[in-house]
Amino acid sequence: MFTKTSYFALVLIFLFAIIKESIGGIIPKNDISLANPLIKRHEDKVCYDYLVLTATFDDSKLTGVVTLAGDDSRPVTFVYGLFSHGIEDPDKFCIFLEDCNHNVVYNLTKELDLKFDGHGGTKPFCAYIDLDIFDYFYGNGDDYKHGDKHGDDKHGDKHGDKRKRQAGVPYVSTSSPADSAPATQAMP
């Protein structure tokens, strides 16, 4: 009889501890430890600008989308997209970035390692490339003023950004078929 009572008491204590811990994990406490790395990552006072560009191919030659995304913390751009149809010859298909004067800035063909679906399109692709998306979209540095990334721009702008657009729009272009689409800024 003593063992049944002690087992019952242990089960009640165990259930009480489980319920208390589950409720304690759901309801946030004010004195959360700063040792938690998920909380510490938001303590930085650095705020980076980000830029997302989208080029949509939607005509009789080629259908697809290419998106470029990056922030100004480092000169690396994430490129992803998909072409659904219109690729005439996969062996000759190239994709590249052009500036507003249609000069090739970056050939993306090797980095994207495109896989073709056999029906005139590609499978989804993505890659990181060594390209400063801000230089690509706004110009080469002479065309825009980029302030301090820590928010202490001498002009008083909180984000440290006094950028102005290029005279034209940059493009994402392809060969086989030869087509291009403007890389427009995607607004959040």
PyMOL commands that set and color helices and strands:
alter all, ss='L'
color gray80, all
select helices_A, chain A and resi 2-26+37-40+109-112+133-138
alter helices_A, ss='H'
color red, helices_A
select strands_A, chain A and resi 50-58+63-71+77-85+94-98+104-107+125-129+145-146+161-162+171-175+179-182+184-185
alter strands_A, ss='S'
color yellow, strands_A
deselect
rebuild
show_as cartoon
